[in-house]
Amino acid sequence: MSNRRLPAALATAVAVLVLGGLPGIAAGKDAGEHTPLPAPPAFADRALRAYFGEAGSDDARGPFHERMSAVLAAPDGGTKEQARAWDIGEGRVLQAGCRQDGCAEKGAVVYDSATQSALVAGVLRMGCGDAEPAPAGCAPTSTLTVFMSATRPAPFQALAAIDSWADARAPGAARELRTLP
């Protein structure tokens, strides 16, 4: 798996140039401006397993699909009534959430309802900002890690949805790209 840092300014510049004509989140809407769904898609767990495959199986923290499920476990915002999935158009669904024990780590996945597959996934690790002293293991800034398939490029709208979701929660977060086999 490769790991590349993407400067936030570069990602923003590309988004400004290209996103103007795309519908939904890609046109600047946050998930809250889309149709909330009663629940994530029924096929979500199966799609995550297929998307991540065996990636991370040799890692002590566990396979990536299990770690992704953990960051989607609770609604991002503190209330059980809060939406966890949105119809973002073109048959795509954005699922978002955070860890059950705290929202310092959040996750989002864009699914294609027609193929019942995951298109792209992202994990947002919230930074500590100016906390003095910074808690152990806490980065000073937030970072969005985007997981993309090496064999199936994600549609631009799906990537833009993950980017917009992250910007709504941590404006200016650093970007990191991880390519899945």
C-alpha angles and dihedrals in degrees: 000000000000124000123204131175115226117201109237091225091057092047090049092048092052091046092051092050097046109025100067095090100038122102128239122002090355088065091056103276119138119223088261090067093058132076109283115224124215092240143350114280115288089235094053098106093047091047092051092050091050093045096050096033111178094334111141095013090128092051119103089227091061137248118327093243090059092047090048091051089052093056090050095049100102135033112268103240106045104264126098089217093061115109116258099186135039136192102237096181137259091066093299128132127199114209117191136174145130140238116297092236097047143338100244085109120045133179140203134184131186115214132193108226094200095056094027089227138128113250101187138346134203138191120202116202109196116226126228093236111196097345109149114233098019113228115254113278094012119133118222092233135035119258130201113207111198117201114207131178116245091212102040115044113215117243111255092242090058092051091046090051092056091045093050092046090054094046090053089057103033113014112207095016114165116254126229126181124210119187117212119213 
